[in-house]
Amino acid sequence: MKTSRRCRALLAVGLNLVALFFSTTAFITTYWCEGTQKVPKPNCNKVTKLNCINFNGSGAANVSNSNLPLYSWDTGDDKFFFRYFHTGIWYSCEENINGIGEKCRNFIDLAPASERSVLWLALISEVLYIVLLVVGFSLMCLELFHSSNMIDGLKLNAFAAVFTVLSGLLGMVAHVMYTQVFQVTVSLGPEDWRPHSWDYGWSFCLAWGSFTCCMAASVTTLNSYTKTVIEFRHKRKLYEQSLREEQMFIDHEAINYYRERSLQSISSSVEVFADPITHTSKSMMQDTSMDLSEIPEVLGEDQC
């Protein structure tokens, strides 16, 4: 029982640790959603020579001469640049067209005003999700390594299961609310940010993987608690049953003992002999009776 209980506790601790690692990684990264944004190409100049519109076949447009007609061979989607972007809970980063690296903006500022309260709730729920995971992990470790008493271990196990279940529910709510805010921002967000195509990234997968591991840890902890309680009650029932059987055996032995002693005392006071004439058994008891004719004489002597 102790070995299987320890194995279940180790499994719950491992799942909780994986959930904590996944959730923290997803919270601090910006790859929940990623895709491309369709933005117009800038005009080519002496500084910008790539990913730009080249007028008149030259590297720069002659804007000083207004009589010179401007033409370009770029048509359709060639006039637009599809830049890569990725978004997290806190920031949205996109590829920098005119330079090297990325340009990041606060995602809270990009979200519509009607959805910012929902986004703040998602952020708070995500923080509470991680905090409750830490609390549940601490209780599981305490129950695993520092609990020698079974009753104390069951209490810690129950509290760890409750905190883990609550954290999983908060994590699910946070993920759903963020997904809703992002989808609304795709439709109603700033014009220069709206994505042309997008999909969920690896941070989003880590977030839901964390939720899955969290719920698996909570189910394992509850299973360990329930199974330990059932085994404890079963052993207690067997112990009480053995005590009752032992008590009944002791009472039966005592009754037999006193019965044998009473029979021995009766048989010691009765002498059995055989009658040679009738060939029957008679009992002879000690003569302790008094002749009734002697009673008046005794009484008379007492009166004198």
C-alpha positions in Angstrom: 0.0 0.0 0.0 2.7 2.4 0.9 4.7 1.7 -2.3 1.7 2.2 -4.6 0.7 5.3 -2.7 4.2 6.7 -3.1 4.2 5.9 -6.9 0.9 7.7 -7.3 2.2 10.7 -5.4 5.4 10.8 -7.6 3.2 10.7 -10.7 1.1 13.6 -9.5 4.1 15.6 -8.6 5.7 15.0 -12.0 2.5 16.0 -13.9 2.1 19.1 -11.8 5.7 20.1 -12.4 5.3 19.7 -16.2 2.1 21.8 -16.1 3.9 24.5 -14.1 6.8 24.6 -16.6 4.4 24.7 -19.6 2.2 27.4 -18.2 5.1 29.6 -17.2 6.8 29.2 -20.6 3.6 30.1 -22.4 2.9 33.1 -20.1 6.3 34.8 -20.8 6.5 34.0 -24.6 4.8 35.7 -27.5 3.9 32.8 -29.8 0.3 32.1 -28.8 -0.8 33.2 -32.3 1.3 33.8 -35.4 0.8 34.5 -39.1 1.3 37.2 -41.7 0.2 40.8 -42.1 -0.5 42.4 -45.5 1.0 45.8 -45.5 1.8 48.2 -48.5 5.4 48.3 -49.6 7.1 51.6 -49.1 8.7 53.6 -51.9 12.3 52.8 -52.6 14.9 55.4 -51.7 18.6 55.6 -51.0 18.0 54.0 -47.6 15.3 51.4 -48.4 16.2 49.3 -51.4 14.6 46.0 -50.5 10.9 45.1 -50.1 9.9 48.5 -51.7 8.2 49.8 -54.8 10.7 50.7 -57.5 9.3 53.5 -59.7 10.6 54.1 -63.3 13.0 51.2 -63.0 15.3 53.3 -60.8 16.4 52.9 -57.3 14.7 56.0 -56.2 11.8 58.1 -57.4 12.5 61.5 -58.7 10.0 63.4 -56.7 11.5 66.8 -57.6 10.3 66.6 -61.2 6.5 66.7 -61.0 6.2 66.4 -64.8 7.9 63.1 -64.9 5.3 60.3 -64.9 5.8 57.5 -62.3 5.1 53.9 -63.1 5.9 50.6 -61.5 5.8 47.0 -62.7 4.4 45.8 -59.4 0.8 44.8 -59.6 -1.7 43.0 -57.4 -0.2 41.5 -54.3 3.3 42.5 -55.5 2.5 46.0 -54.1 2.1 44.5 -50.6 4.6 42.9 -48.2 3.5 39.9 -46.1 5.4 40.4 -42.9 5.5 37.7 -40.2 4.1 38.5 -36.8 3.6 36.6 -33.5 1.4 37.5 -30.5 1.4 36.6 -26.9 -0.6 37.6 -23.8 1.5 40.7 -23.2 3.1 41.8 -26.6 2.6 41.5 -30.3 5.8 41.5 -32.4 6.1 41.9 -36.1 8.9 41.8 -38.6 10.6 45.2 -39.2 10.5 46.0 -42.9 13.0 48.8 -42.9 15.5 47.3 -40.6 16.7 44.2 -38.8 14.9 42.6 -36.0 11.3 42.9 -34.8 9.0 45.7 -33.6 6.8 44.9 -30.6 3.7 46.6 -29.3 1.6 46.1 -26.2 -1.2 43.7 -27.0 -3.5 45.5 -24.4 -3.2 48.7 -26.5 -4.1 46.8 -29.7 -7.2 45.1 -28.3 -10.5 47.0 -28.7 -11.7 49.1 -25.8 -14.7 46.8 -25.3 -12.4 43.7 -24.9 -9.7 45.1 -22.6 -11.6 44.3 -19.4 -11.9 40.7 -20.6 -8.2 40.6 -21.5 -7.3 41.9 -18.0 -9.5 39.1 -16.5 -7.6 36.6 -18.7 -4.3 38.0 -17.4 -5.4 37.8 -13.8 -6.7 34.3 -14.2 -3.5 33.2 -15.8 -1.5 34.6 -12.9 -3.7 32.9 -10.4 -3.5 29.7 -12.4 0.3 29.7 -12.1 0.2 30.6 -8.4 -2.3 27.8 -7.5 -0.1 25.4 -9.5 2.9 26.4 -7.3 0.8 25.9 -4.1 -0.4 22.5 -5.3 3.1 21.5 -6.2 4.4 22.6 -2.8 1.7 20.6 -0.9 2.4 17.5 -3.0 6.1 17.7 -2.3 5.3 18.2 1.4 3.1 15.2 1.5 5.6 13.1 -0.4 8.8 13.9 1.5 7.8 15.2 4.9 4.7 13.4 5.9 5.1 10.2 8.0 1.6 10.2 9.5 -1.1 8.8 7.2 -3.8 11.2 8.5 -1.6 14.2 7.9 -0.7 12.9 4.4 -4.3 12.5 3.5 -5.1 16.0 4.6 -2.2 17.4 2.5 -3.3 15.2 -0.4 -6.9 16.5 -0.3 -5.7 20.2 -0.2 -3.3 19.6 -3.0 -6.1 18.1 -5.1 -8.4 21.0 -4.4 -5.8 23.6 -5.3 -4.8 21.8 -8.5 -8.5 21.5 -9.7 -9.0 25.2 -9.0 -5.9 26.1 -10.9 -7.0 24.0 -13.9 -10.4 25.7 -14.0 -8.8 29.1 -13.9 -6.3 28.2 -16.6 -9.1 27.0 -18.9 -11.1 30.2 -18.3 -7.9 32.3 -19.0 -7.2 30.5 -22.3 -10.7 30.7 -23.5 -11.0 34.4 -22.7 -7.7 35.2 -24.4 -8.8 33.3 -27.5 -12.0 35.3 -27.7 -10.1 38.7 -27.3 -7.6 37.8 -30.0 -10.4 36.8 -32.5 -12.2 40.1 -31.8 -8.9 42.0 -32.2 -8.3 40.4 -35.6 -11.6 41.9 -36.8 -11.7 45.2 -35.0 -8.0 45.9 -34.3 -5.8 48.6 -35.8 -5.6 48.6 -39.6 -1.8 48.3 -39.6 -2.0 45.3 -37.4 -4.8 43.2 -38.7 -3.4 39.8 -39.8 -3.9 38.5 -43.4 -3.7 34.9 -42.2 -2.9 33.5 -38.8 -2.9 30.3 -36.7 -2.2 29.2 -33.2 1.4 28.9 -32.2 3.5 26.7 -30.0 2.9 28.8 -26.9 -0.9 28.2 -27.2 -0.2 24.5 -27.5 1.9 24.7 -24.4 -0.8 26.5 -22.5 -3.4 23.8 -23.3 -0.8 21.1 -22.7 -0.3 22.6 -19.2 -4.0 22.5 -18.6 -4.1 18.9 -19.6 -1.2 17.9 -17.3 -2.8 20.0 -14.5 -6.1 18.1 -14.7 -4.3 14.8 -15.0 -2.3 15.7 -11.8 -5.6 16.6 -10.0 -7.3 13.4 -11.1 -4.2 11.3 -10.0 -4.2 13.1 -6.6 -7.9 12.6 -6.0 -7.5 8.9 -7.0 -4.6 8.5 -4.6 -6.7 10.1 -1.8 -9.8 8.0 -2.5 -7.9 4.8 -2.9 -5.9 5.4 0.3 -9.1 6.2 2.3 -10.8 3.0 0.9 -7.8 0.9 1.8 -7.6 2.4 5.2 -11.3 1.8 5.9 -11.1 -1.8 4.6 -8.1 -2.6 6.9 -9.9 -1.0 9.8 -13.0 -3.1 9.1 -10.9 -6.2 9.0 -9.2 -5.3 12.2 -12.5 -4.7 14.0 -13.9 -7.9 12.7 -10.8 -9.8 14.0 -11.2 -8.2 17.4 -14.9 -9.3 17.5 -14.0 -12.8 16.5 -11.3 -12.9 19.1 -13.6 -11.6 21.8 -16.2 -14.2 20.9 -13.6 -16.9 21.1 -12.4 -15.7 24.5 -16.0 -15.6 25.8 -16.7 -19.1 24.5 -13.5 -20.4 26.1 -14.5 -18.7 29.4 -17.9 -20.3 29.4 -16.5 -23.8 28.7 -13.9 -23.2 31.5 -16.5 -22.3 34.1 -18.9 -25.0 33.0 -16.1 -27.6 33.4 -15.2 -26.2 36.9 -18.8 -26.3 38.0 -19.2 -29.9 36.8 -16.0 -30.9 38.6 -17.2 -29.3 41.9 -20.5 -31.1 41.7 -18.9 -34.5 40.9 -16.5 -34.1 43.8 -19.4 -33.7 46.3 -21.2 -36.8 45.0 -19.9 -40.4 45.5 -21.3 -43.0 43.1 -21.2 -46.7 43.9 -22.8 -49.9 42.5 -25.5 -51.8 44.3 -24.6 -55.5 44.2 -28.2 -56.6 44.6 -30.0 -54.5 42.0 -26.9 -53.8 39.9 -27.7 -50.1 39.8 -25.7 -47.1 40.6 -26.5 -45.1 43.8 -25.1 -41.9 45.0 -23.9 -41.4 48.5 -23.6 -37.9 49.9 -22.1 -36.9 53.2 -24.5 -37.2 56.1 -24.9 -33.7 57.3 -28.6 -34.0 58.4 -29.9 -34.0 61.9 -32.5 -36.4 63.5 -35.8 -34.5 64.0 -36.4 -36.4 67.3 -33.4 -34.8 68.9 -34.6 -31.3 68.2 -37.0 -31.0 71.2 -34.4 -32.3 73.6 -31.9 -29.8 72.3 -34.4 -27.0 72.6 -35.3 -28.1 76.2 -31.8 -28.1 77.3 -31.5 -24.6 75.8 -34.5 -23.4 77.8 -33.1 -24.8 81.0 
